[in-house]
Amino acid sequence: MSKRDFYEVLGLGRGASADELKKAYRKKAKELHPDRNADNPQAESQFKEINEAYEILKDPDKKAAYDRYGHAAFEGGMGGGPRPGQGYGQGDFASAFSNVFDDLFGDFMGGGAGPGGRQRASRGSDLRYNLRVTLEEAHAGLQKMIKVPGSVACDVCNGTGAEGGSEPSTCPTCSGMGKVRAQQGFFTVERTCPTCGGAGQIIKNPCKACGGAGRVEKDRALSVNIPAGVETGTRIRLAGEGEAGLRGGPAGDLYIFIEVAPHALFEREGLNLFCRVPVSMAAAALGGEIEVPTIDGGRSRVKVPSGSQSGRQMRLRGKGMPGLRGGGQGDMFIELAVETPVNLTARQKELLREFEELSEENNPEGSTFFKKVRGFWDGMKS
């Protein structure tokens, strides 16, 4: 059986670029991988075929030879690939599988592998900082200095981890790959290199200040802008202000979580504020004006209608909390709490008894309630 043209195997025309070859190979490898085609007996042979084609065409010298002479260029041991009809043995197929795994999944499993499969310097961890502010601060916004404990890049070695500006050397165990492979039957098992911990490099002369890590523990003072309108649970992200990366890697981020402390006078619900104001029984009955505080430190006068009951609310528009990023302004609600007098004098008691005798018709809610009670009792008797 004649061998298929390598370009035809990958679904490309002659003259395809290196990027086109790689894209076509990845697509075919995903489609024909034996693990995804357990019900297709031809998948393994087709998978070997695309690997054979790509092994030749990805190499510029072999590709040039193939473009000129075709399959004949590699007959009789002339080339580095398998001879026509030879195909791949079990060991070759395992190697091909490992290469495909690297190409397809290396970006996800290798933690950001660099050239030659070596891992890049690792990114620093993100940090969380819990910041408690007052309701007044949440209303107005503020610039606040905070002290953040964490790791920063070592000044002595500039984050490299090597003493005196020396360069790290290639790890002899993994040859800079950051990982080692072991053949176990059909599969190739890959593990992080135990010598370099996956970095691909070792530091023969580590920095004495940081012990070769490239970072040291140090508290930092940061100025944080807290916008007006924040509430409990608001999260502020400061990019690059987290832990320093290992051996020159990028820093993580700092996340500030806001908690607004309870207030002695105001309760918050979203953008609205609520203030419970006690009024005397006489003031609630006669009506009048009361003075109430506002969250910005000001004062507002509120008219209390005569005959007001406990729980009645009056609205002060625009006196609540501002919305984040210009999201409007809430209102403030005054809730009346009619207060019963205590520690009465004899004269006050006498006046209240006289008032009680004269106010039978002035308590409509009480009269209605007791009429319902009498009706309930009469119904129970019948």
Buried (B, 14 or more C-beta within 10 A) or exposed (E): EEBEBBBEBBEBEEEBEEEEBBBBBBEBBEEBBBEEBEEEEEBBEBBBBBBBBBBBBEBEEBBEBBBEEBBEBBBEEEBEBBBBEEBBEEEBBBBBBBBBBBBBEBEEEBBEBEEEBBBBBBBBBBBEBEBEBEBBBBBBBBEBEEEBEBBBBBEBBEBBBBBEEBEBBBBEBBBBBBBBBEEEEEEBEBEBBEEBBBBBBBBEEBBEBBEBBBBBEBEEEBEBEBBBBBBEEBEBEBEEBBBBBBBBBBBBBBBBBBBBEEBEBBBBEEBBBBBBBEBEEEBBBEEBEBEBBBBEEEEEEBEBEEEBEBEBEBEBEEBBBBBBEEEEBBBBBBBBEBEEEEEEEEEEEEEBEEEEEEEEEEEEEEEEEEEEEEEEEEEEEE
